Amino acid sequence: MAFFCLTTYCSKINPEDEHLSLEDDNDTFINKVKGLSYTPGGYVYLDGKKLKIYACRNYSSEVEVEVGKFIKKNKSTLVLQLAHGQVELLELQKEAKNKVDSKSFMNG
């Protein structure tokens, strides 16, 4: 049995390509995060500064609060509201800080 590896080519990723759109549906947002992880990493803005998101997963299709708001569900679950649902943030990095999991992010 032969296996073939298919290669996909992409143009150079520019800094503006790293910005994640909050208007995307959950699956598109998650796939962009996966595609940009771990280098260079996709980002959104939090208080005017870049917040890089390295890992996230689908949380809900509900729209509870304003798009772009962060929701603390419990001590270890941080959720980001998108236009068409919510994603749970798993690994984050504030500008000029170290990469951390969501629980450490909320504690710090």
C-alpha positions in Angstrom: 0.0 0.0 0.0 1.4 3.4 -1.0 0.9 6.6 0.9 1.2 10.0 -0.7 1.7 13.2 1.1 -0.2 16.1 -0.5 1.4 19.5 -0.1 -0.5 22.7 0.1 1.3 26.0 -0.6 0.4 29.3 1.0 1.6 32.8 0.4 3.6 34.5 3.1 1.6 35.3 6.2 1.5 39.0 6.9 0.8 40.6 10.3 -2.7 41.6 9.2 -3.4 38.0 8.3 -2.9 37.0 12.0 -5.8 39.1 13.2 -8.8 36.8 14.0 -12.2 38.0 13.0 -14.9 37.8 15.6 -17.5 37.7 12.8 -16.4 34.2 11.8 -18.5 31.2 12.7 -17.0 28.9 15.5 -15.5 26.4 13.1 -13.8 29.0 10.9 -12.4 30.8 13.9 -11.0 27.6 15.4 -9.5 26.5 12.1 -7.7 29.9 11.7 -6.3 29.5 15.3 -5.0 26.1 14.4 -3.6 27.3 11.2 -1.7 30.1 12.8 -0.5 28.2 15.9 2.2 28.0 17.2 4.0 30.5 15.0 3.0 33.2 14.4 -0.2 32.9 16.4 -3.6 34.5 15.8 -4.7 37.5 17.9 -7.6 39.6 19.0 -7.5 42.8 20.9 -8.0 43.1 24.7 -7.9 46.6 26.2 -6.1 47.9 23.1 -3.3 45.3 23.3 -2.8 42.1 21.3 -4.0 38.8 22.9 -2.6 35.9 21.0 -4.8 32.7 21.0 -2.9 29.5 20.4 -5.6 26.9 21.2 -9.4 27.0 21.5 -12.4 24.7 21.1 -16.0 25.0 20.3 -18.1 25.8 23.4 -21.6 26.9 22.3 -23.6 28.2 19.5 -25.4 30.7 21.8 -25.0 34.5 21.7 -25.2 35.6 25.3 -23.3 38.9 25.4 -21.8 41.5 23.1 -19.4 40.1 20.4 -15.8 40.3 21.6 -16.6 40.0 25.3 -14.8 37.5 27.5 -17.0 35.3 29.8 -15.6 33.6 32.8 -17.7 30.4 33.2 -15.9 29.0 36.2 -12.4 29.0 37.7 -10.8 27.3 34.7 -13.1 28.1 31.7 -12.7 31.3 29.8 -15.0 31.8 26.8 -14.9 34.4 24.0 -18.2 35.5 22.4 -18.2 35.4 18.6 -20.9 36.7 16.3 -22.3 33.2 15.8 -21.4 31.4 19.1 -18.7 31.0 21.7 -15.3 29.4 21.8 -13.4 28.2 24.9 -9.9 29.7 25.1 -7.3 27.1 26.1 -3.9 28.7 25.6 -3.3 32.5 25.5 -0.5 35.0 25.6 -0.8 38.7 26.5 1.5 41.1 24.7 5.0 40.9 26.2 4.0 38.0 28.6 4.5 34.3 28.5 2.1 31.8 27.0 -0.3 30.3 29.6 -3.4 28.2 29.9 -6.8 29.8 30.5 -6.8 29.1 34.3 -3.4 30.8 34.8 -4.5 33.6 32.5 -7.5 34.3 34.7 -5.5 34.0 37.9 -2.7 36.4 36.6 
